[in-house]
Each structure stands twice: as C-alpha cells, then as structure tokens.
C-alpha cells in the first residue's frame, strides 16, 4: 500500500514538473537535434535561435545537452568563440563532463599560434602584452586538458599537457600532474542525458 501510494505521488510530481516546461520548445529541441543529425546546419541554427529565446522553458538537463550540441555545431562551423561560450555553460552545469573540457582545452589553444607570430613580429613594448595573452591561454587550457586526460587517456594530450607546463616553466605543476589526474579520474561523465 505504501509503495503504491509513493509511486502514485512520484508520478503526479513528475507529471506536474514536466507540465511546467513548454512542449513546443522541447519539440524545437528535438527538431534541432534532427537537423544537426541530418547535417542541415542552417535549419539547426534557426531552431537554435528559437530555443535560445525560450531556453528557460526546457528542463535543466535538456538545456545543458542543448548547449553541448550547440557548442559542437559552432565548433564544426569554425566559430570557436561561440563554441567556447556554450562549452563553458556545459562544464558549469556538469563539471565532470570531460568531453566539453577536452573541447575547451583545445579551443583555448587555437589562438596560441597567432600570438606566437605576434610575439615574434612585434616591438618590445607589444611583445610583453602578447606573451601575457599567450601564457594566460596556456593556463586557461591546462585544467580542461587535465580533466579530459584523466577521464580518457590519450598519449598526445598527455604530451601536450607536459609541454604546456614546460612552456610555463612550472615544474611544481608538472611534478604534481599525476596526483591531479588521479583526483580528476574519480568523477568522469562521458554522456549527458536529458
């Protein structure tokens, strides 16, 4: 009797909670996913704009999954700044989702080659500004790359992480890398659910 009553109460609560969200926006989200799956980029962006105007009408987990998909769409369209924006929203909501951490790590490093070129070609006054930007990008990328490496080992990523610590001349960070990877490895999420 108690189990039946509890089950009925749970079902009513879940139904009420879902009813608070707009099924029209959720249907747009489904259409967005379908367009993305079919490589209909223009349609996907159109649906995304509609969803972004009403994102609060989606359940929180669905919003996060939408941001993940939108980040990937922007990354595929060579729009790294927008991809960064939505990947940051994903890791803020689900800090252990290492796929977005990996994306962020590599996206932050995209501009480092441009900065190296600017460092080499600039006068000494501007050189320091570019060096500061360069080292800030390395520092920004490292925690994301470490989380990704901890959750999904990749030799190239590990080599990259070590080289970034060497470029930063951070021997302490390099020496403590294995301990951080063990800590990060404890909680890894590789799949988001709605």
N, C-alpha and C positions, 0 to 999 in steps of 0.2 A: 504494500500500500504506500509506504513512504517513498519507495523507488518510483512508483508510478506518478505520485504527486510531484516529486522532484523533477522527473522527466518532463511532465506537463508544464511546470513552472519554467524550466530551462527553455523549452520550445517556444513558449509565449514570449519570454525575454528576448530570445534570438530573433524571433519574427518582428517584434517591436523595434529592436535595434536596427535591423536591415531596412525596415519601413521608413526609418528616418533618412535614409540615403535615397537619392534620386535615381530611379532605374533608368531614366533617359540618359543621364551622364554615364552610368555604368554601361549602357548599350553603346554609347560613343567610344568608351574604353575598349569594348570588345571589337568594335569596328576598326579602331586604331590598331589593335593587335593584328587583326586580319590583314589590314592594308600593309602593315610592316612585314608580315609573313609573306605576302604576295609581291613584295618589293615595289609597292605602289607608294613611293616616297611622298609625292605631292599630296595624295589623299591622306597619308599618315600625318603629315604636318598640319593639314586642315583640321583633322579630327583632334590633334593635339591642342591646337589653339582653342577649340571649343571646350575641351576638357580643362585646360588651364584656367579658363574664365569661371569654371564651376568646380574646381578640384576639391573644395571642402565638402562637396556632396558625395564624394567617394569615401568608402571606408579607409582608414589609415593605412592598412596593409596594401590595399589596392593603389592608393596614392604613391606609396613607395615603389611598388612594382611598375607603375606608370613612369615615374621618374627614371627608373633604371632603363626602361625601354626607350624613353626619350633621349637619355644620355647616349645610348648606343646609336640611335638614329643620327644624332648630331655628330658623333664621332665618325660614323660611316660617311657623313656628308662633309667631312673635313672642316668642321666647326668646333675646334677644341675648347674654346672658352665657354660655349653653351653646354658642351658635354661635361666640362668640369663643374659648372653650376649645378647640374642635375645629379651628377655622381656625388657631389658633396651633400646634397639633400638625402641621398640614399644612405650614405655612411653615418649621417647624423641620426637617421631613424633606426638603422640596423648596423651598429658599429662593427659587428663581426662578419659582415658580408664582404668577403675578401675579393670578389670579382670587381666591385667598384673601387676597392683600394688599389688593385692592380692597374685599372684604367687610370685612376688619378695619378699614380706614381709615374706612369709613362707619359701621360698628358702634361704634367708639370715639367717634364724633362724635354718636351718638344722644342721649346724656345731656347734651350741652352746653346745650341749650335749658332744661332743668330747672335746671342750675347757674346760668345767666344770671338766671333768675327768682329763684333763691335769693339770688344776689348782690344783686339789686335790693330784695328784701324783708327782708333780714337786717340786724341791727345791725352796727356796725363790727367788733366782735370776731369774729363769724362770717363776715363778708364776706371777710376775708383767706383763711380756710380754703377757702371756695367758689371764690375766684379761683385759688388754688393748684391745686385739683382741676381747674378749667376749663382752665388753661394746661397742666397735665400731660396732659389728654386730647388737646389740640391737638398737643402734642409727640409723643404716642404714635401719633396717626393719621398724621402727616405722612410718615414713611418708607414706610408702606404705600401711601398715596395716590401718592407719587412713583414707587414701583415699578410700580404699576398704570398710571399715566400714561405712563411710559417705554415700557411694553410695548404699550399700547393707548390711543393718544391720544384724549382726549375733552375738548372745549373746556370743558365745565362742571367737570370735575375739575381742569383746569389753573387755571381761575379760582378755584376753591375753595382750591387749594394756595397760590396767591399771596395770597389774602385771609387765610389762616391765618398766613402769615409776617407780614403787616401787623398782625394782631391781636397777635401775639407781639412785635411791634416788632423783628423780626430781619432787618435789612437785609442782613447778611452771608449768611444762609441764602437769602434771596430772590435776591441777586446771583449766587450760585453754583448756583442751581437748574438752569440749562441744562446745566452740566457734569455734575451728578449724574445728570440724566436720560439723558445720553449714555452714562454708565457703566452705569447700570441697564439700558439698552436692549440692551446687548451680550449679555445672557443672559436670555431670556424663555421661559417654558414656559406654554403655554395649555391643555394637555391632559395629564391623568395617565393612566398605563396600569397595568394590573395585571401 
